[in-house]
Amino acid sequence: MSRIFMRLAGVFAILVFLAAPLGGGAIARSLLLDESRGVMTLAPVLEKVTPAVVNIAVESHRVARENPLMRDPFFRHFFDLEKPEQIPRRKTMAAGSGVIVDAAKGYVLTNHHVANNADVIRITLKDGRTFKARLIGSDPGTDIALVQIKARGLAQVPLGDSDTLKVGDFVLAIGNPFGLGQTVTSGIVSALGRSTVGAEKYEDFIQTDASINPGNSGGALVNSKGELMGINTAIIAPGGGNVGIGFAVPVNMARAVMRQLIKYGEVRRGRIGIEIQTLTKDIAEALGLKTTNGAVINRVVKGAPADKAGLKAGDIITSINGRPVSDADDVRNRVGLMERGARIEVGIVRNGVARTVTVTIGKVQETARVDGRTIAQFEGATFSNLPADHPARGKVKGVLVERVERASPAAALGLRAGDIITAVNRQPVSSVGDLERIANASKDGVIALNIWRDGSELFVFVR
Protein backbone atom coordinates (compact mmCIF):
# COMPACT_ATOMS: atom_id res chain seq x y z
CA MET A 1 0.00 0.00 0.00
CA SER A 2 1.50 3.35 -0.99
CA ARG A 3 2.38 6.10 1.48
CA ILE A 4 -0.18 8.39 -0.17
CA PHE A 5 -2.95 5.85 0.27
CA MET A 6 -1.91 5.22 3.87
CA ARG A 7 -2.19 8.96 4.56
CA LEU A 8 -5.62 9.12 2.89
CA ALA A 9 -6.82 6.13 4.87
CA GLY A 10 -5.53 7.69 8.09
CA VAL A 11 -7.23 11.01 7.38
CA PHE A 12 -10.46 9.21 6.53
CA ALA A 13 -10.32 7.22 9.76
CA ILE A 14 -9.93 10.44 11.74
CA LEU A 15 -12.88 12.03 9.89
CA VAL A 16 -15.08 9.03 10.61
CA PHE A 17 -14.03 9.05 14.27
CA LEU A 18 -14.87 12.75 14.58
CA ALA A 19 -18.11 12.51 12.61
CA ALA A 20 -19.61 9.54 14.45
CA PRO A 21 -20.57 11.38 17.66
CA LEU A 22 -22.18 14.13 15.56
CA GLY A 23 -24.43 11.82 13.59
CA GLY A 24 -21.97 11.62 10.70
CA GLY A 25 -22.14 7.84 10.45
CA ALA A 26 -24.14 8.23 7.26
CA ILE A 27 -21.13 9.82 5.58
CA ALA A 28 -18.92 6.96 6.74
CA ARG A 29 -21.35 4.44 5.34
CA SER A 30 -21.78 6.34 2.06
CA LEU A 31 -18.17 7.36 1.44
CA LEU A 32 -16.79 3.98 0.50
CA LEU A 33 -13.34 2.73 -0.33
CA ASP A 34 -12.97 1.59 -3.92
CA GLU A 35 -10.20 -0.94 -3.35
CA SER A 36 -9.53 -1.41 -7.06
CA ARG A 37 -8.58 2.27 -7.39
CA GLY A 38 -7.55 3.03 -3.82
CA VAL A 39 -9.88 6.05 -3.48
CA MET A 40 -12.78 7.08 -1.31
CA THR A 41 -15.98 7.66 -3.30
CA LEU A 42 -19.69 8.49 -3.18
CA ALA A 43 -20.25 6.83 -6.56
CA PRO A 44 -22.42 3.99 -5.16
CA VAL A 45 -24.91 6.53 -3.77
CA LEU A 46 -24.89 8.65 -6.91
CA GLU A 47 -25.39 5.63 -9.16
CA LYS A 48 -28.80 5.18 -7.53
CA VAL A 49 -29.78 8.87 -7.44
CA THR A 50 -28.54 10.47 -10.66
CA PRO A 51 -30.74 8.45 -13.06
CA ALA A 52 -33.74 10.16 -11.43
CA VAL A 53 -32.43 13.71 -11.98
CA VAL A 54 -33.44 15.00 -15.41
CA ASN A 55 -32.72 17.86 -17.76
CA ILE A 56 -35.69 20.05 -18.67
CA ALA A 57 -35.94 22.14 -21.83
CA VAL A 58 -38.88 24.53 -22.14
CA GLU A 59 -40.12 26.31 -25.22
CA SER A 60 -42.39 29.34 -25.14
CA HIS A 61 -43.99 31.31 -27.92
CA ARG A 62 -44.78 34.94 -27.22
CA VAL A 63 -46.10 37.73 -29.38
CA ALA A 64 -43.16 39.71 -30.66
CA ARG A 65 -42.95 43.37 -29.72
CA GLU A 66 -45.05 45.18 -32.27
CA ASN A 67 -43.69 47.96 -34.46
CA PRO A 68 -45.85 51.06 -33.89
CA LEU A 69 -46.34 51.33 -37.66
CA MET A 70 -48.13 47.98 -37.59
CA ARG A 71 -50.98 49.58 -35.66
CA ASP A 72 -51.92 51.52 -38.79
CA PRO A 73 -54.61 49.57 -40.74
CA PHE A 74 -52.85 50.38 -44.03
CA PHE A 75 -49.56 48.78 -42.99
CA ARG A 76 -51.33 45.81 -41.40
CA HIS A 77 -53.14 45.20 -44.67
CA PHE A 78 -49.96 45.77 -46.71
CA PHE A 79 -48.02 43.19 -44.68
CA ASP A 80 -51.02 40.81 -44.60
CA LEU A 81 -51.38 40.93 -40.81
CA GLU A 82 -55.15 41.24 -40.69
CA LYS A 83 -55.68 38.08 -38.57
CA PRO A 84 -54.36 37.59 -35.03
CA GLU A 85 -52.67 34.32 -35.89
CA GLN A 86 -50.61 36.14 -38.51
CA ILE A 87 -48.96 38.40 -35.94
CA PRO A 88 -45.29 37.38 -35.56
CA ARG A 89 -44.49 35.32 -32.48
CA ARG A 90 -41.09 34.97 -30.85
CA LYS A 91 -39.84 31.58 -29.66
CA THR A 92 -37.81 31.48 -26.45
CA MET A 93 -35.92 28.54 -25.02
CA ALA A 94 -34.81 27.88 -21.45
CA ALA A 95 -33.27 25.01 -19.52
CA GLY A 96 -33.51 23.67 -16.00
CA SER A 97 -33.55 20.48 -14.01
CA GLY A 98 -36.08 18.18 -12.38
CA VAL A 99 -36.34 15.22 -10.04
CA ILE A 100 -38.40 12.08 -10.63
CA VAL A 101 -40.23 11.38 -7.37
CA ASP A 102 -42.74 8.76 -8.58
CA ALA A 103 -41.42 6.41 -11.27
CA ALA A 104 -44.71 4.53 -11.68
CA LYS A 105 -46.71 7.67 -12.45
CA GLY A 106 -43.90 9.64 -14.06
CA TYR A 107 -44.13 12.61 -11.68
CA VAL A 108 -41.23 15.07 -11.84
CA LEU A 109 -40.74 17.94 -9.39
CA THR A 110 -39.13 21.14 -10.64
CA ASN A 111 -39.38 24.91 -10.12
CA HIS A 112 -42.33 27.09 -10.99
CA HIS A 113 -40.00 29.56 -12.69
CA VAL A 114 -38.73 26.74 -14.93
CA ALA A 115 -42.08 25.32 -16.09
CA ASN A 116 -44.38 28.34 -15.84
CA ASN A 117 -45.77 29.69 -19.13
CA ALA A 118 -44.06 26.94 -21.14
CA ASP A 119 -45.80 25.87 -24.34
CA VAL A 120 -43.62 22.78 -24.72
CA ILE A 121 -41.74 20.94 -21.97
CA ARG A 122 -39.20 18.29 -22.91
CA ILE A 123 -37.46 16.07 -20.40
CA THR A 124 -34.23 14.25 -21.14
CA LEU A 125 -33.20 11.35 -18.92
CA LYS A 126 -29.65 10.46 -18.02
CA ASP A 127 -29.80 7.54 -20.49
CA GLY A 128 -30.53 9.99 -23.32
CA ARG A 129 -34.23 9.31 -23.81
CA THR A 130 -36.37 12.41 -24.34
CA PHE A 131 -40.10 12.80 -23.61
CA LYS A 132 -42.68 15.53 -23.84
CA ALA A 133 -44.04 16.40 -20.41
CA ARG A 134 -47.43 17.61 -19.23
CA LEU A 135 -47.70 20.33 -16.61
CA ILE A 136 -49.82 19.05 -13.72
CA GLY A 137 -49.70 22.28 -11.75
CA SER A 138 -47.46 25.07 -10.59
CA ASP A 139 -47.27 27.15 -7.41
CA PRO A 140 -45.53 30.54 -7.55
CA GLY A 141 -45.80 30.93 -3.77
CA THR A 142 -43.23 28.18 -3.15
CA ASP A 143 -41.63 28.10 -6.64
CA ILE A 144 -42.60 24.44 -7.05
CA ALA A 145 -44.08 22.83 -10.17
CA LEU A 146 -45.06 19.25 -11.01
CA VAL A 147 -44.85 17.78 -14.50
CA GLN A 148 -45.54 14.27 -15.76
CA ILE A 149 -44.06 12.03 -18.42
CA LYS A 150 -45.17 8.67 -19.75
CA ALA A 151 -42.18 6.37 -19.80
CA ARG A 152 -41.04 2.97 -18.64
CA GLY A 153 -37.95 2.02 -16.74
CA LEU A 154 -37.76 5.22 -14.70
CA ALA A 155 -35.77 5.65 -11.50
CA GLN A 156 -36.91 7.76 -8.59
CA VAL A 157 -35.27 9.53 -5.65
CA PRO A 158 -36.64 8.51 -2.24
CA LEU A 159 -38.13 11.45 -0.35
CA GLY A 160 -36.44 12.21 2.94
CA ASP A 161 -37.59 14.28 5.91
CA SER A 162 -36.20 17.82 5.70
CA ASP A 163 -37.28 18.49 9.29
CA THR A 164 -34.41 16.26 10.40
CA LEU A 165 -31.76 18.41 8.67
CA LYS A 166 -29.15 20.14 10.78
CA VAL A 167 -26.60 22.80 9.94
CA GLY A 168 -23.42 20.97 9.01
CA ASP A 169 -25.12 17.98 7.35
CA PHE A 170 -23.36 16.79 4.20
CA VAL A 171 -25.40 17.35 1.00
CA LEU A 172 -25.05 16.87 -2.76
CA ALA A 173 -26.55 19.14 -5.42
CA ILE A 174 -27.39 17.50 -8.75
CA GLY A 175 -28.58 19.35 -11.83
CA ASN A 176 -27.86 20.71 -15.28
CA PRO A 177 -25.85 23.95 -14.82
CA PHE A 178 -25.53 26.17 -17.87
CA GLY A 179 -26.98 23.33 -19.98
CA LEU A 180 -23.70 21.43 -19.72
CA GLY A 181 -25.37 18.18 -18.69
CA GLN A 182 -25.77 16.43 -15.39
CA THR A 183 -23.35 17.71 -12.77
CA VAL A 184 -22.84 16.82 -9.11
CA THR A 185 -21.42 19.18 -6.48
CA SER A 186 -21.06 18.73 -2.74
CA GLY A 187 -21.19 20.85 0.39
CA ILE A 188 -22.95 21.18 3.70
CA VAL A 189 -26.17 22.67 5.00
CA SER A 190 -25.08 26.23 5.80
CA ALA A 191 -28.33 27.45 7.36
CA LEU A 192 -32.00 26.55 7.72
CA GLY A 193 -35.20 28.56 7.57
CA ARG A 194 -33.85 31.26 5.27
CA SER A 195 -36.37 33.78 3.90
CA THR A 196 -36.50 37.08 2.01
CA VAL A 197 -33.93 35.85 -0.52
CA GLY A 198 -36.33 35.96 -3.47
CA ALA A 199 -39.80 36.99 -4.56
CA GLU A 200 -41.55 33.88 -3.25
CA LYS A 201 -44.19 34.32 -0.56
CA TYR A 202 -43.66 31.07 1.31
CA GLU A 203 -39.96 30.86 2.05
CA ASP A 204 -38.26 28.34 4.33
CA PHE A 205 -35.13 27.74 2.32
CA ILE A 206 -32.26 25.39 3.01
CA GLN A 207 -29.00 27.29 2.46
CA THR A 208 -26.03 25.33 1.17
CA ASP A 209 -22.52 25.99 -0.10
CA ALA A 210 -22.80 23.16 -2.64
CA SER A 211 -22.36 24.87 -6.00
CA ILE A 212 -25.71 25.77 -7.56
CA ASN A 213 -25.61 27.65 -10.87
CA PRO A 214 -28.11 28.75 -13.53
CA GLY A 215 -29.66 25.58 -14.96
CA ASN A 216 -29.59 23.82 -11.59
CA SER A 217 -33.05 25.18 -10.84
CA GLY A 218 -35.38 22.29 -10.09
CA GLY A 219 -32.53 19.88 -9.41
CA ALA A 220 -32.02 17.66 -6.38
CA LEU A 221 -30.41 18.38 -3.05
CA VAL A 222 -29.80 14.99 -1.43
CA ASN A 223 -28.22 13.84 1.82
CA SER A 224 -25.42 11.29 2.18
CA LYS A 225 -27.94 8.44 2.09
CA GLY A 226 -29.29 9.55 -1.28
CA GLU A 227 -32.58 10.89 0.11
CA LEU A 228 -34.15 13.99 -1.42
CA MET A 229 -33.88 16.88 1.05
CA GLY A 230 -34.77 19.79 -1.20
CA ILE A 231 -35.42 21.18 -4.67
CA ASN A 232 -32.68 23.62 -5.73
CA THR A 233 -34.21 26.95 -6.58
CA ALA A 234 -32.05 30.07 -6.19
CA ILE A 235 -28.58 31.50 -5.71
CA ILE A 236 -27.11 34.77 -4.57
CA ALA A 237 -24.72 35.67 -7.36
CA PRO A 238 -23.51 39.30 -7.40
CA GLY A 239 -21.20 38.53 -10.31
CA GLY A 240 -23.56 36.19 -12.16
CA GLY A 241 -21.93 32.98 -10.92
CA ASN A 242 -21.84 30.81 -7.84
CA VAL A 243 -20.37 32.31 -4.68
CA GLY A 244 -21.22 29.46 -2.35
CA ILE A 245 -24.67 30.65 -1.34
CA GLY A 246 -27.45 28.52 -2.80
CA PHE A 247 -30.99 27.77 -1.69
CA ALA A 248 -33.36 24.83 -1.92
CA VAL A 249 -37.05 24.40 -1.10
CA PRO A 250 -37.33 21.80 1.70
CA VAL A 251 -38.71 18.48 0.48
CA ASN A 252 -41.44 18.50 3.14
CA MET A 253 -42.79 21.74 1.70
CA ALA A 254 -42.44 20.43 -1.87
CA ARG A 255 -44.26 17.21 -0.89
CA ALA A 256 -47.20 19.17 0.58
CA VAL A 257 -47.42 21.28 -2.58
CA MET A 258 -47.19 18.20 -4.81
CA ARG A 259 -50.12 16.51 -3.06
CA GLN A 260 -52.38 19.48 -3.73
CA LEU A 261 -51.17 19.90 -7.31
CA ILE A 262 -52.05 16.26 -7.98
CA LYS A 263 -55.43 16.60 -6.29
CA TYR A 264 -56.53 20.05 -7.46
CA GLY A 265 -54.03 21.25 -10.07
CA GLU A 266 -53.28 24.17 -7.75
CA VAL A 267 -52.48 24.90 -4.12
CA ARG A 268 -55.58 25.83 -2.14
CA ARG A 269 -54.01 27.53 0.82
CA GLY A 270 -55.59 27.50 4.21
CA ARG A 271 -56.09 30.54 6.39
CA ILE A 272 -57.22 30.91 9.98
CA GLY A 273 -57.61 34.68 10.00
CA ILE A 274 -54.84 36.12 12.14
CA GLU A 275 -52.19 38.81 11.88
CA ILE A 276 -48.94 37.78 13.56
CA GLN A 277 -45.43 38.92 14.29
CA THR A 278 -42.32 37.09 15.41
CA LEU A 279 -41.75 36.87 19.14
CA THR A 280 -38.72 39.13 19.63
CA LYS A 281 -36.52 39.54 22.68
CA ASP A 282 -38.22 42.83 23.59
CA ILE A 283 -41.70 41.31 23.33
CA ALA A 284 -40.67 38.25 25.34
CA GLU A 285 -39.23 40.44 28.10
CA ALA A 286 -42.38 42.58 28.18
CA LEU A 287 -44.50 39.46 28.59
CA GLY A 288 -42.17 37.78 31.05
CA LEU A 289 -41.32 34.89 28.70
CA LYS A 290 -37.99 33.05 28.75
CA THR A 291 -37.99 32.09 25.05
CA THR A 292 -38.15 33.96 21.76
CA ASN A 293 -39.47 31.00 19.81
CA GLY A 294 -43.03 31.64 18.69
CA ALA A 295 -45.35 34.20 17.12
CA VAL A 296 -47.56 36.86 18.70
CA ILE A 297 -51.14 37.23 17.47
CA ASN A 298 -51.66 40.94 16.75
CA ARG A 299 -55.18 40.62 15.44
CA VAL A 300 -57.90 38.02 15.01
CA VAL A 301 -60.29 38.59 12.10
CA LYS A 302 -63.85 38.62 13.36
CA GLY A 303 -65.75 35.49 12.29
CA ALA A 304 -62.61 33.77 10.98
CA PRO A 305 -61.62 30.20 12.03
CA ALA A 306 -59.23 31.55 14.67
CA ASP A 307 -61.97 33.71 16.16
CA LYS A 308 -64.41 30.80 16.24
CA ALA A 309 -61.78 28.63 17.95
CA GLY A 310 -61.25 31.21 20.68
CA LEU A 311 -57.82 32.59 19.75
CA LYS A 312 -57.29 36.16 20.90
CA ALA A 313 -54.98 39.07 20.17
CA GLY A 314 -51.99 38.79 22.49
CA ASP A 315 -51.86 35.00 22.44
CA ILE A 316 -48.39 33.54 21.78
CA ILE A 317 -48.40 30.65 19.29
CA THR A 318 -45.79 28.14 20.44
CA SER A 319 -46.63 24.96 18.47
CA ILE A 320 -48.77 23.51 15.70
CA ASN A 321 -49.82 19.88 15.96
CA GLY A 322 -47.36 19.36 18.79
CA ARG A 323 -44.35 20.62 16.85
CA PRO A 324 -42.71 23.83 18.14
CA VAL A 325 -42.81 26.91 15.90
CA SER A 326 -39.80 29.17 15.50
CA ASP A 327 -41.28 32.42 14.24
CA ALA A 328 -44.10 34.08 12.28
CA ASP A 329 -42.83 32.75 8.94
CA ASP A 330 -42.90 29.21 10.32
CA VAL A 331 -46.55 29.60 11.38
CA ARG A 332 -47.53 31.09 8.04
CA ASN A 333 -45.74 28.41 6.02
CA ARG A 334 -47.28 25.54 7.94
CA VAL A 335 -50.83 26.87 8.01
CA GLY A 336 -50.64 28.02 4.39
CA LEU A 337 -49.77 24.54 3.13
CA MET A 338 -52.58 22.77 4.97
CA GLU A 339 -55.75 21.92 3.14
CA ARG A 340 -58.96 23.70 3.97
CA GLY A 341 -61.08 21.75 6.38
CA ALA A 342 -58.11 20.22 8.21
CA ARG A 343 -58.14 20.48 12.00
CA ILE A 344 -54.95 21.58 13.74
CA GLU A 345 -53.92 21.76 17.36
CA VAL A 346 -52.46 25.19 18.09
CA GLY A 347 -50.38 25.48 21.25
CA ILE A 348 -50.53 28.95 22.81
CA VAL A 349 -49.50 30.85 25.90
CA ARG A 350 -52.13 33.27 27.23
CA ASN A 351 -51.41 35.39 30.30
CA GLY A 352 -48.56 33.05 31.18
CA VAL A 353 -50.68 29.89 30.98
CA ALA A 354 -50.06 27.27 28.26
CA ARG A 355 -53.05 25.72 26.53
CA THR A 356 -54.06 24.05 23.26
CA VAL A 357 -56.79 25.26 20.90
CA THR A 358 -58.28 23.25 18.02
CA VAL A 359 -58.67 25.32 14.84
CA THR A 360 -60.27 24.25 11.56
CA ILE A 361 -58.40 25.55 8.51
CA GLY A 362 -60.64 27.70 6.34
CA LYS A 363 -60.59 30.20 3.53
CA VAL A 364 -60.62 33.77 4.71
CA GLN A 365 -59.28 37.01 3.31
CA GLU A 366 -55.49 37.03 2.99
CA THR A 367 -54.09 38.47 6.19
CA ALA A 368 -50.96 40.57 6.33
CA ARG A 369 -48.03 39.70 8.54
CA VAL A 370 -47.27 42.54 10.89
CA ASP A 371 -43.65 43.22 11.72
CA GLY A 372 -42.59 44.88 14.96
CA ARG A 373 -40.98 48.30 14.64
CA THR A 374 -38.79 50.42 16.93
CA ILE A 375 -40.36 53.90 17.12
CA ALA A 376 -40.43 57.01 19.29
CA GLN A 377 -43.18 56.78 21.89
CA PHE A 378 -46.51 57.66 20.16
CA GLU A 379 -44.85 60.40 18.13
CA GLY A 380 -47.14 61.77 15.43
CA ALA A 381 -50.44 60.68 17.02
CA THR A 382 -53.09 62.78 18.76
CA PHE A 383 -55.30 61.19 21.43
CA SER A 384 -58.51 62.05 23.25
CA ASN A 385 -60.83 60.45 25.74
CA LEU A 386 -63.51 58.38 24.07
CA PRO A 387 -66.44 60.77 23.36
CA ALA A 388 -69.81 59.98 24.95
CA ASP A 389 -71.48 59.80 21.53
CA HIS A 390 -68.86 57.51 19.94
CA PRO A 391 -70.46 54.41 18.32
CA ALA A 392 -68.14 52.11 20.31
CA ARG A 393 -69.16 53.68 23.61
CA GLY A 394 -70.70 50.94 25.75
CA LYS A 395 -68.86 48.21 23.83
CA VAL A 396 -65.29 49.11 24.77
CA LYS A 397 -63.46 51.49 27.07
CA GLY A 398 -60.32 53.23 25.98
CA VAL A 399 -58.53 56.18 24.40
CA LEU A 400 -59.37 57.40 20.91
CA VAL A 401 -56.64 58.00 18.31
CA GLU A 402 -57.92 61.23 16.73
CA ARG A 403 -55.20 61.88 14.18
CA VAL A 404 -51.99 60.26 12.87
CA GLU A 405 -49.52 62.33 10.90
CA ARG A 406 -48.32 60.90 7.62
CA ALA A 407 -44.79 59.44 7.66
CA SER A 408 -44.67 59.73 11.46
CA PRO A 409 -43.36 56.99 13.81
CA ALA A 410 -46.97 56.35 14.89
CA ALA A 411 -48.01 55.85 11.26
CA ALA A 412 -45.04 53.54 10.68
CA LEU A 413 -46.18 51.47 13.64
CA GLY A 414 -49.60 51.05 12.10
CA LEU A 415 -51.71 53.31 14.29
CA ARG A 416 -54.72 54.75 12.45
CA ALA A 417 -57.10 57.56 13.14
CA GLY A 418 -60.17 56.03 14.73
CA ASP A 419 -58.29 53.31 16.62
CA ILE A 420 -59.26 52.86 20.27
CA ILE A 421 -56.45 51.91 22.66
CA THR A 422 -58.07 49.71 25.30
CA ALA A 423 -55.02 48.61 27.30
CA VAL A 424 -51.33 49.38 27.74
CA ASN A 425 -49.03 46.61 28.99
CA ARG A 426 -52.21 44.62 29.72
CA GLN A 427 -53.53 47.37 32.00
CA PRO A 428 -56.92 48.82 30.94
CA VAL A 429 -56.98 52.51 30.08
CA SER A 430 -59.98 54.83 30.03
CA SER A 431 -58.30 58.21 29.65
CA VAL A 432 -55.36 59.91 28.01
CA GLY A 433 -53.89 60.30 31.49
CA ASP A 434 -53.96 56.52 31.99
CA LEU A 435 -52.23 56.06 28.66
CA GLU A 436 -49.43 58.50 29.49
CA ARG A 437 -48.93 57.21 33.04
CA ILE A 438 -48.64 53.52 32.14
CA ALA A 439 -46.52 54.21 29.03
CA ASN A 440 -44.05 56.35 30.98
CA ALA A 441 -43.77 53.68 33.69
CA SER A 442 -42.99 50.88 31.25
CA LYS A 443 -39.70 49.06 31.74
CA ASP A 444 -37.02 49.50 29.06
CA GLY A 445 -39.48 51.64 27.07
CA VAL A 446 -41.31 48.57 25.69
CA ILE A 447 -45.05 49.19 25.43
CA ALA A 448 -47.72 46.63 24.50
CA LEU A 449 -50.92 48.15 23.10
CA ASN A 450 -54.35 46.53 22.81
CA ILE A 451 -56.22 48.33 20.03
CA TRP A 452 -59.86 48.07 19.02
CA ARG A 453 -60.32 48.58 15.27
CA ASP A 454 -63.44 47.93 13.18
CA GLY A 455 -64.83 45.48 15.69
CA SER A 456 -61.60 43.49 16.08
CA GLU A 457 -58.81 43.63 18.65
CA LEU A 458 -55.17 44.10 17.66
CA PHE A 459 -52.02 43.63 19.71
CA VAL A 460 -49.14 46.02 18.88
CA PHE A 461 -45.74 46.67 20.45
CA VAL A 462 -43.97 50.03 20.68
CA ARG A 463 -40.40 50.66 21.82
Secondary structure by P-SEA (a helix, b strand, c coil): ccaaaaaaaaaaaaaaaaaccccaaaaaaacccccccccccaaaaaaaccccbbbbbbbbbcccccccccccaaaaaaaccccccccbbbbbbbbbcccccccccbbbbbbccccccccbbbbbcccbbbbbbbbccccccccbbbbbbbbcbbbbbbbccccccccccccccccccccccbbbbbbccccccccccccccccbbbbbccccccccccccccccccccccccccccccccccccbbbbccaaaaaaaaaaaaacccccccccbbbbbcccaaaaaaaccccccbbbbcccccccccccccccccbbbccccccccccaaaaaaaaaaccccbbbbbbbbcccccbbbbbbbbbccbbbbbbbbbbcccccbbbbcccccccccccccccccccccccccccccccccccccccccccccccaaaaaaaaaaccccbbbbbbbcccbbbbbbcc
